[in-house]
Each structure stands twice: as structure tokens, then as C-alpha cells.
Amino acid sequence: MNLLELVKARYSCRSYQPTSVEQEKLDYIMECVRFAPSAVNKQPWRFRIVKNETDKAKLQECYNREWFQTAPMYIICSILHDEEWVRSDGKHHGDIDIAIAVEHLCLAATEQGLGTCWVCNFDAELCKQSFGLGDNEEAAVLIPIGYPADEPKEKKRKAIEEICK
């Protein structure tokens, strides 16, 4: 599959089979994440793999949606603010860096036949408390990951002329 086919295949999966994700697939995905670029190569991120039932239940409290509970595992994607690059005008780049790394994660998962969904509308403070995140660490994105039990819906995209000037 070429990159355009992969990008078109990736979608926000909101229903998962109960099948576990194989460790070799997870290792491959996280290796793709490890090579994601970041500002000044700071790599200001941490990824927590959530697989055990106790931690899954804690995370599901942070985003209490029925579809979210169908995922066999999750990845908490955090920004390490004390490690992020800050531009001379004060712009912090941790949010950009984590977005790049997370999309590497989602594309690698798609390539491996897995589904993912960006979840940003969650209780970040509860997540921080539940998982003992440090003062410098912000849980920015939750990624449910597993084998899809749904089908992708048609992607509506603007015409190329609308986005390129």
C-alpha cells in the first residue's frame, strides 16, 4: 500500500473486536512513533500502553463512552512540557510534536490492519491523577487501538483548490 492509499484507509474507528493486539504489531507501531520528527529533535513525549483491566477501567472513567469501552487497549499520548522546544517568541511546540507522533501511530496501526481514533475530549485532570502523571506531563490524546468492528464512513474533504493557494 502506498502512502496515499494508507492515508485514505485510516479512519476514526469507533467499534472494536475484543481480539488482543499482537505484541509484534504493537512493537512495530511504537517503533514508527519513535522515529516521528519533533522540533529540534526534542521528542517531548511519553506513551503509556494501557492493557490491563484495572488501568483500562480507570481510563474509561476519563472518557465514558460506550464505543470507547470496546477497545482492547489504549495508548495515553502525553506531552512532556519541560522537554518541549520553545520558539523565541514563546510558542511551545509540544502540541505540534505530539500530533506528528500520534499520526505516525495511527498510520502504522492502519498499515497493520488495526483501527484507532483520536480522543481529545476527555477529563485530562482525572487522567493525570489516575495515572500519576508528573507536573510537567500533559495527557494530550487518548488512542483506542484494536481490530475494527465497524466500517469506515465516507470521508468528506475540501477540494484541493480550497486548501492550496
Sequence and secondary structure as in RCSB ss.txt:
>XXXX:A:sequence
MNLLELVKARYSCRSYQPTSVEQEKLDYIMECVRFAPSAVNKQPWRFRIVKNETDKAKLQECYNREWFQTAPMYI
ICSILHDEEWVRSDGKHHGDIDIAIAVEHLCLAATEQGLGTCWVCNFDAELCKQSFGLGDNEEAAVLIPIGYPAD
EPKEKKRKAIEEICK
>XXXX:A:secstr
  HHHHHHH  B   B S    HHHHHHHHHHHHT   GGG   EEEEEE SHHHHHHHHHHS  TTGGG SEEE
EEEEETTTS B TTS B HHHHHHHHHHHHHHHHHHTT EE  B  S HHHHHHHTT  TTEEEEEEEEEE BSS
         HHHH  
